[in-house]
């Protein structure tokens, strides 16, 4: 009788697997916080739904957004980049920005975010 000998993952296989998992964990830890910050930015814009922004000044809208950014520890987004566009029937508040983060060696990642709140969509 011949017995089949089972073999597991070799030491080299384990090292390759650890390298691949480590690479993806590095990407997640570098890029994940950017998407978390963007979710806070989007939530701050959507919170304007509770305010009569068509009656508010641009400065007051920016202060409201800055307060939400401060509470949520969003540091890398400048509220001065907010574009407020007023029309007869609607007000649009947009905040588009990009972030560059160092990934590995000489590799950087650029992530572009576009956030908009439009009162006509309500």
Beta strands, then each sheet from edge to edge (+ up, - down):
strand 1: 83-86
strand 2: 91-104
strand 3: 107-118
sheet 1: 1+ 2- 3+
end
